[in-house]
Amino acid sequence: MQLTGDLYYPNSLPPHSSSHLYIHIPLRHLQPAVLPPFRLSSNSSMAPAAIARHTTKTVCVMDSSSHLGAALVDRLLHRGYTVHAAAFAGGDATKAAWSENKRVRVFRADPLDYNSIAEAIRGCSGLFYTFDDESSYDEFMVEIELRAAHNVLEACAQADSIERVVFTSSVTALIWNEKLKVTEDVDERDWSDPNFCRKFKLWHALAKTLSEKTAWALAMDRGVDMVAVNAGLILAGPELSPSNPYLKGAPEMYEDGVLVTVKLKFLVDAHICVFENPEAYGRYLCFNHTISHPKDAIKLAQMLSPGPSPPPSDGLGVIQERIHSKKLNKLLLEYRDGLQVAE
């Protein structure tokens, strides 16, 4: 049995400029830039920082047309927030259920247009940012995702009202490197190796790695309070298919004990928890199941490609799990009561 899919990796980073003039550049004119080295030290600003409770209950969800984005809007409305639902071009701007809700403002946002991003987040205390192309990833998409991350974090740095950014990243931003072949477990300190991703055309992993690094570099430089949620494969929505770019290299992920999935509700709760909890900091691996047994792999394959008979499991063995979400689980354990009480 094989679990198929595609991974992608970008090879450039948009330059950080001291000026704040932004121009909407047509995609066909994008040119690659040079990626500077990125390192995190124990003294980095990803360390915990106590912050006050958010001064306003108005937040922005971008891209609200994605499956995760729409679920976040619904959940935040249920919790009493006013939401700026910012949909990227090509996505549905609003759900029918939002049209009658006075606490929803709908925006059209272009990830390459700084002004449209700034308009969407104006007056918001927080931003939930997610970027996903459900169809395909290539080097071109990597460049777009990098520039989008740069524009979003720069807009947040310039916005007086933004108090925290929750940046949705991926488990693929941590797992793709030579470390997979050794015995060490994977945690939030790990990063995928861009050269490794380029070599094997893991474009999704490359895009998530470099866009997250871009966001962290700018957040640290500009003093933006940011938390990243590194999600596993989301078990919901149209993206749950064999063509999901997350799944390129799935057989290797399985063999190395790092093929993980997450339920949508759990992922949404994790986003809200890290936004509302002043003790949240840095990166959080987010998943609630590891595919480590042949029966789990078969079940996932059936979910991806439903058929009359299960796929064969020849050659699959039980795998030792080598990735953990202890940091998030601890935070959720301490904070879940608050999530439930506020329902």
N, C-alpha and C positions, 0 to 999 in steps of 0.2 A: 504493500500500500504506500502511496505517496500523497502527501499533502502539498498541494501546489500553491504558488503565489509569487509575488514579486517584491523585492526589496530595492530601495533606491538610495543613492548618496550624492550630495552636491559637492562641488569642488571649489567653492568660492564663498566669500563673505563680503557683504556690502561695506564699503568704507565708513568708518565713524568720522563724522565731520563736526567741527566746532561751530559751524554756521547752522542755521535752522531753516534754510530755504529748501523746499521739497518740490520736485517736479514730477508730474505723472508721466512716466516714460512708457511708450507702447512696448509690449512684451517682445516684439521682434527685434527691438533695438538693445535689449539687455546684453551687457558684456560681462564676462566673469571677472571677479576681482581676486585678490590674493588673500588667502586665509592666514591670519596671524596665529601663532601658537596660543593655546589656552590652557591654563593651569589653575587648579584650585588648591589653596593652602588651608591649613587649619585655622588661619587667621582671617580667612575671607569673610565677606559680609553675608555669606550663606549661613553663618552662625545665627543662633536664636537672637531675636531682638523683640523686646516687649513693646507692643503697640496698644494704643487706646482702642476702645470699641469704635466701630465705624460711625462717623458723624452723620451719615445719611444712609437711608435704606434704598438708595437708588444705585443700581449696578448695570453694567453693560455685558451682554453675552454676544460674542463675535467668534465664529460664524453661527448665527441662530438658525440658519437653514440646514445645518448638519443634524444628524440624528442625535448626537450628544448635545449639541447646542439647543435644539428644541426641547429636549428633556430637561436641561438646566433651566430654561425659561419657565417651563411648567412648574418645576419644583420651587424655584425662587418666588414665583407668584404665590404659590401655596403657603410659603413662609412669610408672606407679607411684604416682599420687596416690590419696588417699582423697577421695571426692567426696560432698558434700551435694547431691543432685539435688532442687532445689526447683521443683516444677511449679505453675504458676498454675491457678486453678480452671477447670475445663472441659477441661484437657489431660490426657493420659495421664500418671499419676504415675510410672510406671516401665515399662521394657522388660523383656521376659521374660529377656533375657540378663543383666540386672542382679540378678535376684531371688536368684541363688545367689552373688553376689559380696559378700564380707564388707566390702569397701572402699567400698560404696555405702550411704548412708543417704538414704532418700526422705522429702521434706517436701512438705506442701501449703502454698503461700504465696499470699497475697492482696496484690497490689501496692498496695492502698489500706489495708492493715492493717500498721502498723509492727511490732507485736509478732510477727506471723508471719514477717516478714522478719528481725527480730533473732534469732529462734529458729533460723532456717535457717542464718545465717552464724556463729553462735556457735562459737568454736573454730577458725575457718577463717583462714588467712593471706591468702587472696585470694578475690575474687568476680568471676565472669564474668557480666555482666548483659546480657540481651537482651530487648527487648520488641517484639513484632510481633503485629498483628492481621491474619491472613491474608485475611479476608473483605472488610472495608470500613473506611474511615476517614471521620470527619466531625468537626465541631467538638467534639462530645461526647467522642470518643475522644482528641482532642488534649488535653483537660483531664485525662482519666484518665492518659494517658502522662506528663504533666507532674507530676502528684501522685505517681505511682509513682516517677519519678526522684528527686523530693525525699525521699520516704520511704526509698528505698534508700540514698541518700548520707548521710542523717542517721543511719540505722542503722549504716552503716559507720563514721561519725565517732564513734559511741558505743561501737563494738566495740573492745576492747583488742587483739584478735588480728589484725585486718585490716591488712595491709601494702600491698596494692595492689588497685585496682579496675580491671578492664578493661570499659569501657562500649561496647557495640555501638551505633554510630550509623549513619548512612547518607550516601552521596554526595549525596542530595537535600538534606542540611543545608548544602551548600556552593554549589550551582550555580544556585539560582533567584533571580536579581536582574538588574538592568539591565546588569550587566557582561557578560552573555551576548551582548550586541549589539555589544561592542567587541572588540578584538583580543587582550586580555590572556588569558593562560592561567589556569586554575583550580588552586589548590594549597591546602594545609592552613590557610592564613591566611584563606580566604574563608568567608563565611557566607551562607546564603540570607536574603533580606529578608522578614521576616514580613508586611509590608504587601503586597508583591508576591505572596506565597503566598495571602494572604487574598483579594486581588483576583481571582485566577484559580482559587480554591478548590483549591489544592494542599495538601490537608490532611495527607497523609503527610509532605511536606517540612516543613510547619509544625510538625507533632508532633515530628519528629526534630530540627529546629532548636531549638525552645524547650525540649524535654526535655534536649538536650545542654547548652544554655546554663545551664539550671537546675542540672544536675549539676556543670558547671565552676564556677559561682558558689559553690555550697555546698562543693565540694572545696577550692577556694582559701581560702574563709573558715574552714573547719574543719580544714585541714591534711591532707586525705585525698590519698594518692598515687593519682592516676587517670590512665589512658591511654585514649584513645578510638580505636576502629577504625571508620572511615567506609566501610562496605561498598557495593560496587556491587550490581546485581541478581544474586541468588544463583541459579545454574543447577542447582537441585535442589529436590525437595520439592513438596508440593501447592501452594505459593505461586507456582510457575512456571506462570502462566496469564495470559490477557489481562486478568483482573480484578485482578491484583496492583496494589495502590495505588501502588507504586513507579513504575509505568509510565504514569501520567497525565502527559501532556505528552511522551511518548516521541518523537513526530515532531520536536518542537522540540529535545529533547536530541540527537537525531541530527543535525539541521541545525547545531547549535552545537558539535558534536564532543565532547559530554560524556556520551553514552550508553555506559555501561560495564557489564561483567558480571564475575562472580567465581565460580570453581569452589569447591565447598564445602570440599574438602580444603585448598585454598590459604588460604581464610578461617580455617579452624580452626588451621592452622599459624601464621598471622599472630597470632591471639589468644594462642596459647601463647608465641610468641616475645616479644611485647611484655610479657607477664606475667613471664617468666623473665629477660629481659635487663634488668639494672639501668640500662642506658643509655637505655632507651626512655622517651619523654616526649611529652606533648602529644597531637596528633591524627595519625592515619595513614590516608591514603586507601588503600583496599584493593580492587584489581581486577586482573585479569590479561588482559582483552581489551577493546578499544574498538571499538564498532560504527561503523565509518567508511566502509564500502564497501557498495554495494547488495547484493552477495552475502551479506555478513554480516547485513544487515538482513533479507533473505529467510530466511536460516537461523534467525534468532531468531524471526521470525514463525511459521515452521513448528514450532519447539519449543513456542511458546506455544499454537498452534492447529493440531495435526497434521491434515493433509488429503491427499487423493490427488494434488493438484497444487500447485505452489508459487504463492504470491501474486504478483501483478504488481509490478514495480519501477519503473513509469513515474514519471518525474520525479525519481528519486533519483540523486544524483551522489556522487562520492568526496569525503569531508569531511576537512578537516584536524583531526587530534586536538588538543584544547585542554585536556586534563587529564592529569596525570602522577602516578605513585606512586613517585617517586624516593626519597622519605624512607623508605618501607617497604622498597623493594627493597634499599636500602643496608643497612638493619638485618638483613634476612633473609639477605643475602649474607654478612654477618659472623657470623651466628648459626646458619645452617642446618646446618652441620656438627654443632653441638651437638644439634640436634633429631634428626639421624639417628643419632648415636652413642648417644643415650639410648634408641633404639628397642629 
